[in-house]
Amino acid sequence: MTPNSGGCGPGCAADIQDVSPHRGGQRSAGTRPNADPNGRTRSAPKWLNIPRETIGSIIRKFKAKGTVETLPGRGRKKMLTSTAVRYLKRRVEKGPRVTAEELRKDLSDVGTEVSAQTIRRTLHNEGLHARTPRRTPLLSPKNKKSRLQYAKSHVDKPQRFWDSVLWTDETKLELFGPMDQRYVWRRKNKAYEEKNTLPTVKHGGGQSCFGAVLLLQVQGSFSVCKVP
């Protein structure tokens, strides 16, 4: 008796073959009409609407492997070795502003020829994506410490305190072309790590600056508190 189980669905090798050969001149329960002495159904290509070559290939695979499922390890091999992938990860984590083309040249120098798109796909699979860097003020270590102390001293202030605060902000527009646009390779939720940001300064020529304020309607006077 040939196998008729093992997870095969309709139309697999187990359904194509008879469940058992003829016994005593009687056709067994699973035998289809027009079967040859070996129990194979000659009309299978018609009632399955599958080419004869495909049926033969399925049967041969089932006999050799015991399954008709796609086996692991099939398909195109990876272009990059695990060593090359680790190198790419270290390279972008150390210098997130490196481009895919620069990485391609690095690999080419050691004899690995791949496209820049292959490198992008590899980094994407590792959870690294090219993103526009967040623009943050260029701060000295002293200013960073002062801002942190200021934030800690105000973290528990009630809402009524913040209702009396005048919020201000400013921005600038380039008059003679955009600033250098570079992307950074980073993971999710890592946008404000210092290496992934673009420090900015509020001086220099060729720009127009604009300011705005946000204020709740209040009565009384205000005092000035300068943030470090």
N, CA, C and O of each residue as an XYZ file, in Angstrom:
912
protein
N       0.859     -1.191      0.000
C       0.000      0.000      0.000
C       0.888      1.232      0.000
O       1.825      1.336      0.792
N       0.585      2.165     -0.898
C       1.371      3.403     -0.958
C       0.838      4.399      0.041
O      -0.343      4.353      0.385
N       1.687      5.312      0.523
C       1.228      6.273      1.546
C       0.105      7.140      1.013
O       0.098      7.533     -0.153
N      -0.843      7.428      1.889
C      -1.927      8.337      1.513
C      -2.185      9.372      2.596
O      -3.280      9.929      2.683
N      -1.173      9.631      3.424
C      -1.299     10.623      4.486
C      -0.025     11.426      4.551
O       0.724     11.473      3.576
N       0.237     12.058      5.677
C       1.453     12.846      5.842
C       1.262     14.304      5.498
O       2.217     14.995      5.143
N       0.026     14.777      5.602
C      -0.192     16.208      5.382
C      -0.445     16.596      3.948
O      -0.520     17.787      3.647
N      -0.583     15.610      3.020
C      -0.810     15.942      1.613
C      -2.222     16.461      1.423
O      -3.168     15.942      2.016
N      -2.359     17.455      0.622
C      -3.678     17.981      0.296
C      -4.212     17.345     -0.956
O      -3.600     16.419     -1.488
N      -5.330     17.814     -1.436
C      -5.908     17.268     -2.671
C      -4.963     17.447     -3.837
O      -4.424     18.534     -4.048
N      -4.762     16.395     -4.588
C      -3.934     16.482     -5.780
C      -2.489     16.133     -5.541
O      -1.699     16.197     -6.483
N      -2.090     15.764     -4.325
C      -0.691     15.419     -4.096
C      -0.457     13.981     -4.500
O      -1.371     13.306     -4.975
N       0.781     13.501     -4.311
C       1.156     12.189     -4.813
C       0.300     11.075     -4.220
O      -0.013     10.092     -4.891
N      -0.077     11.246     -2.945
C      -0.860     10.192     -2.316
C      -2.231     10.054     -2.949
O      -2.787      8.955     -2.950
N      -2.800     11.127     -3.489
C      -4.104     11.057     -4.139
C      -3.986     10.546     -5.562
O      -4.941      9.995     -6.109
N      -2.817     10.727     -6.163
C      -2.645     10.305     -7.547
C      -2.517      8.798     -7.636
O      -2.997      8.200     -8.600
N      -1.884      8.167     -6.661
C      -1.696      6.730     -6.681
C      -2.842      6.023     -5.969
O      -3.527      6.616     -5.135
N      -3.046      4.746     -6.307
C      -4.066      3.933     -5.656
C      -3.614      3.572     -4.254
O      -2.414      3.501     -3.985
N      -4.557      3.346     -3.365
C      -4.210      3.003     -1.993
C      -3.682      1.582     -1.882
O      -3.017      1.257     -0.898
N      -3.952      0.735     -2.849
C      -3.443     -0.635     -2.802
C      -3.586     -1.250     -4.187
O      -4.437     -0.816     -4.962
N      -2.768     -2.257     -4.517
C      -2.910     -2.944     -5.806
C      -4.152     -3.831     -5.823
O      -4.822     -4.020     -4.808
N      -4.436     -4.370     -7.011
C      -5.586     -5.276     -7.139
C      -5.380     -6.525     -6.298
O      -4.262     -7.028     -6.192
N      -6.425     -7.011     -5.718
C      -6.361     -8.238     -4.932
C      -7.464     -9.184     -5.396
O      -8.649     -8.852     -5.353
N      -7.054    -10.352     -5.835
C      -8.018    -11.379     -6.209
C      -8.967    -10.954     -7.296
O     -10.131    -11.355     -7.296
N      -8.482    -10.128     -8.250
C      -9.329     -9.703     -9.344
C     -10.311     -8.621     -8.978
O     -11.074     -8.179     -9.837
N     -10.325     -8.160     -7.697
C     -11.249     -7.115     -7.269
C     -10.511     -5.783     -7.189
O      -9.379     -5.728     -6.708
N     -11.147     -4.709     -7.659
C     -10.542     -3.383     -7.576
C     -10.718     -2.848     -6.158
O     -11.829     -2.837     -5.628
N      -9.608     -2.399     -5.538
C      -9.657     -1.932     -4.154
C     -10.431     -0.622     -4.068
O     -10.737      0.001     -5.085
N     -10.744     -0.211     -2.831
C     -11.649      0.922     -2.619
C     -11.104      2.226     -3.164
O     -11.875      3.067     -3.627
N      -9.758      2.420     -3.117
C      -9.220      3.705     -3.529
C      -8.817      3.767     -4.981
O      -8.280      4.791     -5.403
N      -9.042      2.723     -5.781
C      -8.579      2.680     -7.160
C      -9.511      3.462     -8.072
O     -10.732      3.351     -7.958
N      -8.943      4.253     -8.975
C      -9.744      5.007     -9.929
C      -9.847      4.228    -11.236
O      -9.046      3.325    -11.476
N     -10.799      4.555    -12.066
C     -10.920      3.875    -13.359
C      -9.700      4.130    -14.229
O      -8.979      5.107    -14.026
N      -9.470      3.242    -15.206
C      -8.383      3.361    -16.178
C      -7.006      3.303    -15.524
O      -6.054      3.901    -16.024
N      -6.900      2.578    -14.400
C      -5.601      2.436    -13.747
C      -4.837      1.294    -14.382
O      -5.431      0.291    -14.778
N      -3.486      1.441    -14.484
C      -2.667      0.379    -15.050
C      -2.398     -0.667    -13.978
O      -2.780     -0.461    -12.826
N      -1.745     -1.796    -14.316
C      -1.514     -2.862    -13.328
C      -0.747     -2.395    -12.100
O      -0.873     -3.015    -11.045
N       0.052     -1.316    -12.193
C       0.809     -0.826    -11.037
C      -0.001      0.119    -10.159
O       0.509      0.623     -9.159
N      -1.245      0.361    -10.518
C      -2.099      1.199     -9.691
C      -2.066      2.666    -10.037
O      -2.706      3.457     -9.344
N      -1.341      3.082    -11.095
C      -1.264      4.488    -11.460
C      -2.461      4.865    -12.333
O      -2.893      4.084    -13.181
N      -2.979      6.042    -12.120
C      -4.149      6.500    -12.861
C      -3.711      7.198    -14.127
O      -3.060      8.242    -14.077
N      -4.071      6.617    -15.274
C      -3.653      7.189    -16.553
C      -4.383      8.482    -16.868
O      -3.862      9.328    -17.595
N      -5.572      8.642    -16.334
C      -6.361      9.836    -16.644
C      -6.127     10.974    -15.657
O      -6.843     11.975    -15.696
N      -5.135     10.842    -14.767
C      -4.884     11.866    -13.746
C      -4.676     13.251    -14.333
O      -5.229     14.210    -13.796
N      -3.892     13.412    -15.431
C      -3.712     14.767    -15.973
C      -5.019     15.441    -16.348
O      -5.119     16.666    -16.277
N      -6.021     14.672    -16.743
C      -7.289     15.255    -17.166
C      -8.132     15.688    -15.974
O      -8.607     16.823    -15.928
N      -8.320     14.783    -15.004
C      -9.203     15.145    -13.905
C      -8.541     16.055    -12.878
O      -9.228     16.656    -12.052
N      -7.203     16.166    -12.921
C      -6.513     17.127    -12.059
C      -6.206     18.435    -12.774
O      -5.873     19.437    -12.142
N      -6.323     18.415    -14.128
C      -5.992     19.588    -14.934
C      -4.557     20.046    -14.678
O      -4.282     21.241    -14.566
N      -3.653     19.076    -14.589
C      -2.228     19.326    -14.357
C      -1.441     18.590    -15.431
O      -1.788     17.454    -15.756
N      -0.392     19.191    -15.999
C       0.407     18.493    -17.015
C       0.978     17.180    -16.485
O       1.279     17.057    -15.298
N       1.124     16.199    -17.381
C       1.651     14.893    -16.997
C       3.054     15.012    -16.402
O       3.395     14.298    -15.459
N       3.876     15.927    -16.963
C       5.238     16.088    -16.461
C       5.238     16.573    -15.009
O       6.079     16.162    -14.210
N       4.286     17.451    -14.675
C       4.201     17.952    -13.303
C       3.819     16.841    -12.339
O       4.374     16.743    -11.244
N       2.869     16.004    -12.747
C       2.452     14.884    -11.902
C       3.611     13.927    -11.680
O       3.838     13.459    -10.564
N       4.344     13.638    -12.752
C       5.492     12.748    -12.613
C       6.542     13.312    -11.679
O       7.142     12.578    -10.894
N       6.768     14.623    -11.763
C       7.752     15.260    -10.886
C       7.322     15.189     -9.427
O       8.148     14.954     -8.546
N       6.017     15.394     -9.167
C       5.511     15.318     -7.796
C       5.670     13.912     -7.241
O       6.073     13.733     -6.092
N       5.355     12.921     -8.053
C       5.464     11.528     -7.601
C       6.908     11.176     -7.293
O       7.197     10.565     -6.265
N       7.824     11.564     -8.191
C       9.245     11.252     -7.967
C       9.769     11.930     -6.703
O      10.541     11.333     -5.953
N       9.352     13.179     -6.466
C       9.797     13.878     -5.264
C       9.246     13.212     -4.012
O       9.950     13.093     -3.009
N       7.978     12.772     -4.066
C       7.383     12.119     -2.903
C       8.081     10.799     -2.590
O       8.311     10.468     -1.426
N       8.415     10.050     -3.639
C       9.107      8.777     -3.423
C      10.512      8.990     -2.866
O      10.974      8.218     -2.025
N      11.189     10.035     -3.335
C      12.574     10.267     -2.921
C      12.668     10.961     -1.562
O      13.533     10.619     -0.755
N      11.784     11.935     -1.300
C      11.893     12.748     -0.090
C      10.817     12.462      0.951
O      10.949     12.864      2.107
N       9.748     11.767      0.544
C       8.674     11.500      1.484
C       7.764     12.686      1.732
O       6.951     12.650      2.655
N       7.880     13.744      0.927
C       7.065     14.937      1.080
C       7.012     15.675     -0.249
O       7.868     15.486     -1.113
N       5.989     16.523     -0.403
C       5.906     17.376     -1.585
C       6.074     18.844     -1.202
O       5.916     19.729     -2.043
N       6.399     19.105      0.077
C       6.617     20.474      0.524
C       7.943     21.005     -0.009
O       8.848     20.237     -0.335
N       8.046     22.339     -0.094
C       9.297     22.963     -0.497
C      10.335     22.750      0.595
O      10.097     23.101      1.751
N      11.468     22.188      0.248
C      12.496     21.856      1.220
C      13.334     23.086      1.553
O      13.508     23.960      0.704
N      13.858     23.168      2.779
C      14.713     24.311      3.144
C      16.009     24.306      2.351
O      16.484     23.261      1.906
N      16.564     25.489      2.185
C      17.830     25.591      1.466
C      17.669     25.744     -0.024
O      18.651     25.712     -0.766
N      16.432     25.911     -0.472
C      16.202     26.075     -1.898
C      16.269     27.549     -2.265
O      16.242     28.414     -1.390
N      16.355     27.828     -3.532
C      16.360     29.211     -3.989
C      17.759     29.782     -4.104
O      18.757     29.093     -3.895
N      17.802     31.039     -4.438
C      19.064     31.714     -4.676
C      19.842     31.903     -3.379
O      19.271     32.260     -2.349
N      21.137     31.664     -3.437
C      21.982     31.828     -2.278
C      22.226     33.313     -2.013
O      22.165     34.138     -2.925
N      22.504     33.639     -0.745
C      22.772     35.019     -0.378
C      24.095     35.485     -0.969
O      25.062     34.728     -1.049
N      24.115     36.749     -1.379
C      25.318     37.314     -1.970
C      26.365     37.655     -0.911
O      27.562     37.626     -1.199
N      25.936     37.973      0.298
C      26.853     38.393      1.349
C      26.965     37.326      2.428
O      25.966     36.733      2.835
N      28.180     37.089      2.885
C      28.405     36.148      3.973
C      28.026     36.796      5.301
O      27.818     38.007      5.380
N      27.941     35.973      6.335
C      27.622     36.516      7.658
C      28.706     37.475      8.137
O      28.419     38.431      8.858
N      29.957     37.220      7.736
C      31.051     38.128      8.103
C      30.861     39.497      7.466
O      31.064     40.523      8.115
N      30.470     39.511      6.189
C      30.238     40.782      5.498
C      29.064     41.539      6.108
O      29.100     42.765      6.209
N      28.031     40.820      6.513
C      26.870     41.469      7.130
C      27.264     42.107      8.462
O      26.845     43.223      8.769
N      28.070     41.395      9.249
C      28.526     41.961     10.527
C      29.372     43.209     10.297
O      29.286     44.173     11.058
N      30.192     43.187      9.241
C      31.003     44.364      8.931
C      30.114     45.562      8.607
O      30.367     46.669      9.081
N      29.076     45.344      7.801
C      28.174     46.441      7.443
C      27.487     47.020      8.675
O      27.347     48.236      8.797
N      27.060     46.154      9.584
C      26.393     46.622     10.796
C      27.337     47.458     11.654
O      26.961     48.525     12.140
N      28.564     46.972     11.838
C      29.528     47.738     12.637
C      29.844     49.076     11.979
O      29.993     50.095     12.653
N      29.943     49.055     10.662
C      30.319     50.266      9.926
C      29.259     51.357     10.077
O      29.598     52.513     10.331
N      27.992     51.007      9.926
C      26.943     52.030      9.992
C      26.635     52.430     11.432
O      26.211     53.560     11.673
N      26.838     51.538     12.386
C      26.600     51.910     13.778
C      27.701     52.838     14.290
O      27.462     53.681     15.155
N      28.905     52.675     13.750
C      30.000     53.567     14.127
C      29.917     54.894     13.381
O      30.161     55.951     13.963
N      29.576     54.845     12.108
C      29.444     56.056     11.297
C      28.145     56.035     10.529
O      28.142     55.655      9.358
N      27.030     56.431     11.144
C      25.707     56.281     10.522
C      25.492     57.109      9.266
O      24.512     56.885      8.555
N      26.379     58.064      8.966
C      26.193     58.898      7.776
C      26.843     58.306      6.529
O      26.814     58.933      5.470
N      27.417     57.137      6.628
C      28.022     56.498      5.465
C      26.925     56.115      4.473
O      25.825     55.743      4.881
N      27.212     56.202      3.182
C      26.218     55.887      2.154
C      26.352     54.442      1.692
O      27.381     53.801      1.905
N      25.299     53.942      1.058
C      25.332     52.579      0.528
C      26.400     52.440     -0.549
O      27.024     51.386     -0.675
N      26.611     53.495     -1.323
C      27.641     53.448     -2.365
C      29.038     53.363     -1.752
O      29.898     52.653     -2.272
N      29.266     54.067     -0.672
C      30.555     53.975      0.018
C      30.768     52.584      0.594
O      31.882     52.061      0.559
N      29.715     51.986      1.122
C      29.816     50.620      1.636
C      30.088     49.637      0.505
O      30.846     48.683      0.677
N      29.474     49.865     -0.644
C      29.721     48.989     -1.795
C      31.191     49.030     -2.202
O      31.781     47.995     -2.512
N      31.781     50.220     -2.201
C      33.193     50.349     -2.561
C      34.090     49.665     -1.532
O      35.104     49.064     -1.887
N      33.712     49.758     -0.253
C      34.489     49.078      0.786
C      34.523     47.574      0.549
O      35.579     46.949      0.649
N      33.366     46.992      0.235
C      33.308     45.552     -0.020
C      34.025     45.197     -1.309
O      34.650     44.141     -1.404
N      33.939     46.070     -2.300
C      34.624     45.816     -3.569
C      36.134     45.772     -3.379
O      36.822     45.009     -4.056
N      36.650     46.580     -2.467
C      38.091     46.606     -2.215
C      38.607     45.287     -1.652
O      39.791     44.977     -1.787
N      37.730     44.509     -1.023
C      38.154     43.220     -0.461
C      37.639     42.055     -1.302
O      37.671     40.906     -0.861
N      37.165     42.350     -2.514
C      36.800     41.294     -3.451
C      35.359     40.858     -3.445
O      35.031     39.848     -4.069
N      34.476     41.576     -2.765
C      33.049     41.231     -2.743
C      32.293     42.233     -3.594
O      32.179     43.405     -3.236
N      31.775     41.765     -4.730
C      31.083     42.646     -5.668
C      29.572     42.495     -5.517
O      29.001     41.478     -5.910
N      28.944     43.489     -4.960
C      27.485     43.526     -4.845
C      27.027     44.941     -5.187
O      27.831     45.872     -5.231
N      25.741     45.087     -5.426
C      25.199     46.405     -5.754
C      24.868     47.175     -4.477
O      24.748     46.600     -3.396
N      24.723     48.483     -4.632
C      24.330     49.313     -3.493
C      22.936     48.927     -2.997
O      22.658     49.009     -1.801
N      22.060     48.506     -3.910
C      20.713     48.101     -3.516
C      20.747     46.841     -2.657
O      19.957     46.710     -1.722
N      21.658     45.910     -2.964
C      21.807     44.712     -2.139
C      22.212     45.096     -0.723
O      21.721     44.512      0.243
N      23.100     46.068     -0.594
C      23.529     46.529      0.724
C      22.359     47.165      1.467
O      22.197     46.942      2.667
N      21.549     47.946      0.777
C      20.382     48.561      1.426
C      19.428     47.485      1.946
O      18.957     47.562      3.081
N      19.147     46.485      1.111
C      18.233     45.417      1.537
C      18.797     44.666      2.737
O      18.056     44.309      3.653
N      20.099     44.428      2.733
C      20.726     43.718      3.845
C      20.590     44.508      5.140
O      20.251     43.945      6.181
N      20.853     45.804      5.079
C      20.729     46.637      6.276
C      19.280     46.737      6.738
O      19.014     46.767      7.939
N      18.344     46.787      5.798
C      16.928     46.803      6.173
C      16.561     45.528      6.923
O      15.827     45.573      7.911
N      17.070     44.398      6.456
C      16.790     43.129      7.132
C      17.370     43.094      8.541
O      16.889     42.352      9.397
N      18.403     43.895      8.779
C      19.022     43.965     10.104
C      18.398     45.058     10.968
O      18.891     45.337     12.061
N      17.323     45.676     10.494
C      16.629     46.693     11.270
C      17.218     48.081     11.169
O      16.883     48.952     11.971
N      18.096     48.309     10.193
C      18.729     49.614     10.002
C      18.171     50.267      8.747
O      18.169     49.661      7.675
N      17.697     51.502      8.879
C      17.091     52.212      7.759
C      17.690     53.607      7.652
O      18.077     54.206      8.656
N      17.763     54.118      6.426
C      18.280     55.466      6.188
C      17.173     56.480      6.466
O      16.119     56.452      5.831
N      17.421     57.363      7.408
C      16.431     58.360      7.806
C      17.059     59.756      7.793
O      18.271     59.913      7.933
N      16.207     60.756      7.622
C      16.668     62.132      7.727
C      17.035     62.430      9.178
O      16.228     62.175     10.071
N      18.218     62.959      9.436
C      18.613     63.216     10.828
C      17.780     64.319     11.459
O      17.422     65.295     10.798
N      17.475     64.161     12.734
C      16.777     65.202     13.484
C      17.723     66.385     13.696
O      18.896     66.203     14.020
N      17.203     67.587     13.511
C      18.007     68.788     13.710
C      17.902     69.224     15.174
O      16.809     69.476     15.682
N      19.031     69.306     15.825
C      19.078     69.698     17.229
C      20.113     70.802     17.413
O      21.065     70.880     16.637
N      19.950     71.656     18.420
C      20.929     72.727     18.647
C      22.311     72.158     18.955
O      22.443     71.127     19.615
N      23.322     72.840     18.472
C      24.697     72.455     18.778
C      25.025     72.937     20.184
O      25.150     74.140     20.413
N      25.164     72.015     21.121
C      25.357     72.353     22.530
C      26.710     71.865     23.022
O      27.198     70.806     22.626
N      27.293     72.658     23.886
C      28.534     72.256     24.546
C      28.189     71.354     25.729
O      27.041     71.349     26.174
N      29.147     70.597     26.245
C      28.869     69.767     27.431
C      28.318     70.580     28.602
O      27.476     70.086     29.352
N      28.784     71.825     28.766
C      28.293     72.673     29.851
C      26.815     72.996     29.655
O      26.032     72.936     30.603
N      26.435     73.339     28.423
C      25.029     73.645     28.153
C      24.131     72.428     28.324
O      23.003     72.545     28.802
N      24.629     71.265     27.935
C      23.850     70.037     28.101
C      23.562     69.786     29.580
O      22.443     69.430     29.950
N      24.568     69.973     30.411
C      24.397     69.760     31.848
C      23.398     70.754     32.426
O      22.548     70.386     33.236
N      23.502     72.022     32.007
C      22.588     73.053     32.514
C      21.150     72.768     32.095
O      20.229     72.939     32.894
N      20.949     72.339     30.863
C      19.592     72.045     30.384
C      18.993     70.858     31.115
O      17.800     70.846     31.419
N      19.816     69.864     31.396
C      19.321     68.700     32.118
C      18.897     69.089     33.532
O      17.859     68.634     34.013
N      19.683     69.917     34.193
C      19.323     70.369     35.534
C      18.026     71.181     35.506
O      17.177     71.036     36.386
N      17.882     72.030     34.493
C      16.663     72.829     34.367
C      15.441     71.927     34.169
O      14.391     72.155     34.769
N      15.585     70.910     33.328
C      14.465     70.003     33.066
C      14.077     69.235     34.324
O      12.890     69.066     34.603
N      15.062     68.771     35.083
C      14.769     68.022     36.307
C      14.071     68.898     37.343
O      13.209     68.422     38.082
N      14.438     70.163     37.395
C      13.832     71.059     38.390
C      12.403     71.446     38.027
O      11.671     71.942     38.883
N      11.991     71.235     36.793
C      10.651     71.631     36.355
C       9.760     70.436     35.982
O       8.629     70.626     35.533
N      10.253     69.235     36.162
C       9.500     68.075     35.684
C       8.192     67.881     36.449
O       7.234     67.338     35.898
N       8.137     68.313     37.701
C       6.938     68.101     38.522
C       6.080     69.359     38.666
O       5.202     69.414     39.527
N       6.325     70.354     37.840
C       5.524     71.572     37.916
C       4.077     71.282     37.502
O       3.856     70.514     36.565
N       3.092     71.874     38.174
C       1.680     71.620     37.825
C       1.291     72.312     36.522
O       2.033     73.147     36.005
N       0.129     71.958     36.003
C      -0.332     72.507     34.739
C      -0.527     74.018     34.816
O      -0.254     74.727     33.847
N      -0.995     74.512     35.954
C      -1.232     75.959     36.072
C       0.070     76.750     35.933
O       0.053     77.904     35.505
N       1.190     76.135     36.292
C       2.476     76.810     36.104
C       2.770     76.977     34.619
O       3.188     78.049     34.183
N       2.552     75.910     33.838
C       2.866     75.965     32.409
C       1.866     76.829     31.643
O       2.176     77.327     30.560
N       0.658     77.011     32.204
C      -0.320     77.883     31.545
C       0.135     79.341     31.521
O      -0.349     80.132     30.711
N       1.052     79.691     32.395
C       1.528     81.073     32.458
C       2.861     81.264     31.740
O       3.502     82.306     31.880
N       3.274     80.264     30.976
C       4.565     80.325     30.284
C       4.356     80.787     28.846
O       3.444     80.324     28.163
N       5.186     81.681     28.406
C       5.174     82.144     27.019
C       6.138     81.272     26.215
O       7.350     81.329     26.422
N       5.599     80.464     25.295
C       6.419     79.541     24.509
C       6.864     80.231     23.226
O       6.049     80.823     22.519
N       8.131     80.154     22.933
C       8.678     80.783     21.729
C       9.485     79.772     20.933
O      10.000     78.794     21.473
N       9.579     80.030     19.650
C      10.391     79.179     18.773
C      10.810     80.010     17.574
O      10.227     81.057     17.293
N      11.811     79.540     16.882
C      12.272     80.243     15.693
C      12.748     79.235     14.663
O      13.085     78.098     14.991
N      12.769     79.667     13.426
C      13.252     78.824     12.343
C      13.962     79.710     11.341
O      13.951     80.934     11.467
N      14.580     79.092     10.343
C      15.305     79.867      9.337
C      15.091     79.245      7.970
O      14.874     78.039      7.857
N      15.152     80.064      6.939
C      15.020     79.633      5.556
C      16.294     79.979      4.810
O      16.799     81.098      4.906
N      16.815     78.997      4.057
C      18.012     79.231      3.257
C      17.671     80.124      2.068
O      16.660     79.913      1.398
N      18.519     81.124      1.806
C      18.310     82.009      0.666
C      19.137     81.602     -0.542
O      18.809     81.975     -1.668
N      20.196     80.847     -0.327
C      21.102     80.513     -1.422
C      21.308     79.010     -1.525
O      22.442     78.543     -1.637
N      20.216     78.247     -1.487
C      20.316     76.808     -1.656
C      20.187     76.078     -0.329
O      20.459     76.653      0.724
N      19.772     74.807     -0.369
C      19.545     74.038      0.852
C      20.848     73.614      1.513
O      21.903     73.550      0.881
N      20.742     73.327      2.798
C      21.889     72.788      3.512
C      22.160     71.364      3.038
O      21.284     70.710      2.474
N      23.359     70.903      3.268
C      23.764     69.569      2.832
C      22.801     68.517      3.377
O      22.600     68.416      4.587
N      22.211     67.740      2.478
C      21.241     66.718      2.875
C      21.932     65.365      2.969
O      22.377     64.815      1.962
N      22.016     64.846      4.154
C      22.595     63.534      4.373
C      21.625     62.717      5.221
O      20.880     63.251      6.042
N      21.658     61.415      4.997
C      20.826     60.518      5.780
C      21.689     59.769      6.791
O      22.910     59.694      6.650
N      21.042     59.223      7.798
C      21.742     58.422      8.794
C      21.091     57.047      8.865
O      19.870     56.916      8.773
N      21.919     56.033      9.026
C      21.427     54.677      9.232
C      21.163     54.511     10.724
O      22.077     54.658     11.536
N      19.945     54.211     11.084
C      19.625     54.055     12.499
C      18.494     53.058     12.676
O      17.781     52.709     11.735
N      18.357     52.612     13.919
C      17.264     51.717     14.271
C      16.059     52.523     14.763
O      16.152     53.726     15.010
N      14.958     51.844     14.895
C      13.741     52.487     15.372
C      13.947     53.018     16.793
O      14.609     52.381     17.612
N      13.375     54.185     17.073
C      13.436     54.836     18.386
C      14.846     55.289     18.773
O      15.129     55.483     19.955
N      15.724     55.456     17.790
C      17.084     55.935     18.057
C      17.333     57.292     17.392
O      18.480     57.667     17.152
N      16.265     58.017     17.099
C      16.401     59.249     16.317
C      17.196     60.320     17.040
O      17.890     61.109     16.398
N      17.108     60.366     18.380
C      17.730     61.465     19.114
C      19.035     61.070     19.798
O      19.532     61.810     20.648
N      19.593     59.923     19.443
C      20.963     59.663     19.861
C      21.867     60.664     19.148
O      21.654     60.980     17.978
N      22.858     61.150     19.850
C      23.650     62.271     19.331
C      24.259     61.983     17.965
O      24.339     62.879     17.124
N      24.686     60.753     17.734
C      25.313     60.422     16.454
C      24.314     60.433     15.303
O      24.708     60.493     14.138
N      23.015     60.375     15.624
C      21.981     60.341     14.589
C      21.320     61.695     14.359
O      20.348     61.789     13.609
N      21.832     62.735     14.990
C      21.238     64.062     14.855
C      22.124     64.969     14.014
O      23.287     64.658     13.756
N      21.557     66.094     13.591
C      22.290     67.096     12.822
C      22.340     68.383     13.636
O      21.334     69.086     13.728
N      23.494     68.710     14.230
C      23.598     69.932     15.035
C      23.387     71.174     14.177
O      23.856     71.237     13.040
N      22.690     72.151     14.718
C      22.419     73.396     13.994
C      22.841     74.583     14.845
O      22.884     74.501     16.073
N      23.150     75.683     14.178
C      23.485     76.939     14.846
C      22.603     78.036     14.263
O      22.106     77.916     13.143
N      22.414     79.098     15.025
C      21.512     80.175     14.623
C      22.260     81.406     14.118
O      21.785     82.529     14.287
N      23.413     81.210     13.508
C      24.125     82.348     12.940
C      24.646     81.945     11.575
O      24.612     80.770     11.210
N      25.123     82.907     10.833
C      25.589     82.648      9.478
C      24.800     83.486      8.495
O      23.692     83.926      8.802
N      25.365     83.714      7.297
C      24.717     84.577      6.320
C      23.818     83.812      5.375
O      23.793     82.581      5.358
N      23.075     84.581      4.584
C      22.254     83.986      3.547
C      21.000     83.326      4.042
O      20.521     82.387      3.407
N      20.430     83.782      5.171
C      19.254     83.140      5.718
C      18.281     84.191      6.235
O      18.672     85.299      6.601
N      17.009     83.818      6.256
C      15.986     84.649      6.888
C      15.439     83.897      8.083
O      15.078     82.726      7.963
N      15.371     84.544      9.225
C      14.894     83.907     10.442
C      13.501     84.419     10.794
O      13.184     85.591     10.590
N      12.679     83.520     11.324
C      11.321     83.850     11.723
C      11.097     83.339     13.140
O      11.637     82.304     13.529
N      10.302     84.069     13.901
C       9.987     83.658     15.259
C       8.493     83.650     15.489
O       7.739     84.315     14.779
N       8.067     82.891     16.491
C       6.648     82.808     16.829
C       6.520     82.536     18.315
O       7.437     82.015     18.949
N       5.357     82.899     18.867
C       5.105     82.664     20.281
C       3.740     82.010     20.436
O       2.864     82.161     19.584
N       3.573     81.281     21.535
C       2.309     80.625     21.861
C       1.981     80.968     23.304
O       2.791     80.734     24.202
N       0.806     81.518     23.528
C       0.471     82.024     24.856
C      -1.006     81.819     25.146
O      -1.860     82.078     24.299
N      -1.296     81.347     26.360
C      -2.679     81.293     26.832
C      -3.119     82.686     27.279
O      -2.293     83.504     27.684
N      -4.407     82.947     27.203
C      -4.919     84.245     27.642
C      -4.905     84.300     29.167
O      -5.598     83.534     29.836
N      -4.112     85.209     29.696
C      -3.970     85.328     31.149
C      -4.046     86.800     31.533
O      -3.999     87.689     30.683
N      -4.163     87.026     32.814
C      -4.153     88.378     33.357
C      -2.969     88.509     34.310
O      -2.643     87.572     35.039
N      -2.334     89.668     34.300
C      -1.200     89.881     35.181
C       0.056     90.154     34.394
O      -0.003     90.472     33.206
N       1.194     90.034     35.049
C       2.488     90.314     34.432
C       3.314     89.040     34.329
O       3.020     88.039     34.982
N       4.352     89.094     33.499
C       5.219     87.950     33.280
C       6.635     88.280     33.736
O       7.067     89.432     33.699
N       7.330     87.260     34.156
C       8.756     87.383     34.446
C       9.524     86.587     33.400
O       8.989     85.639     32.825
N      10.762     86.962     33.154
C      11.584     86.322     32.130
C      12.460     85.265     32.774
O      13.134     85.528     33.770
N      12.450     84.069     32.205
C      13.310     82.977     32.666
C      14.051     82.445     31.458
O      13.436     81.854     30.571
N      15.317     82.636     31.405
C      16.118     82.241     30.247
C      16.603     80.811     30.411
O      17.188     80.454     31.434
N      16.352     79.995     29.388
C      16.811     78.609     29.405
C      18.290     78.588     29.057
O      18.701     79.301     28.142
N      19.111     77.796     29.750
C      20.548     77.741     29.429
C      20.788     77.320     27.993
O      21.937     77.224     27.561
